[in-house]
Amino acid sequence: MKLLDNLDQWLYKYQEQQLHFFWAFTVTVILSCVWQPLVVSGLVITVAKELWDAQSSRHNFSWIDMKWGTIGWIVALVIVTQFN
């Protein structure tokens, strides 16, 4: 039961980072398949979202979110370059 509790805590504790990773990854993969220059889209969206958060009163700028968005974008770059 301890393993399931640890897994549950890991999955739900890092939801924000997982969201940024998969958002940047998915946008990059899908849009780069449509038009190759859009391969930078995941990084652009990650930076734009964090700049938006910095201006918002409900959210703050987060380097951790930037890091996971960038990692998602890099993983997508590796995948996209392998199949193109």
N, C-alpha and C positions, 0 to 999 in steps of 0.2 A: 504494500500500500504506500510505502514511503516513496518508491520510484514514481508512482502515479501522481503523488502530491508534488514532487519535485518537477515533474514534467508539466503539470498544470500551472505551477508557479512560473516556470520558465516561459511557457507559451503566452501567458497573460500579462506578465510583468513587462515584457518587451514589445507590446503590441504597436506602440508608436514607431519604434525602430523598424519593425517588420513591415509596417505600412509604407514607410519611406523607401525601404529597400525594394519591395515588390512594385511600388508605383513607378519608381525610376526604371527598374528592369523592364516592366511590361510596356511602358510608353516607348522606351528605346527600341525594343525588339519589334513591336508592331509598326511604329512609324518609320523605322529604317527599312522595313520590308516594302513599305509604300513608296518611299523615295529616299535613296541612300544618304543625301546630306542631312536628313532628319535624325541621324544617328546621335547627334548632340542633344536631342530633345529631352531626354531623361535628366541630364545635368542642368539644362536650362530651367526645366520645371522645378527641380529641387531647389536651385538657388532662388528662383522667383517666389516659390512658396515660403521659403524662410525669410526673404525680404518682406513679404507680405505679413508674415507673423510678427516681424520686428515692428511694424507699423500698427498692428492690431492691439487693442486694449485687452483682449481676452487671451492672447497667446504671446509667447516670447520667442525671440530668435534662439535656436538651439544648434550648437555645433555637433551634438550627437546625432540629431536628425540629418544634418548636412553630411556627416560621415557615412551614415547608413544609406542615404540616397546616392552618394558618390560610389559606394561599394556596389550597390545595385546596378548603377550605370556601367561600372567597369566589368562586372560579370556579364552584363548584356553585350558589351563590346566584344568580349571574348567569344560569346556564343555567336553573335552576328558575323564576326570575321571568319569563324570556322565554317559557316554555311554559305558564305557568298564568294 
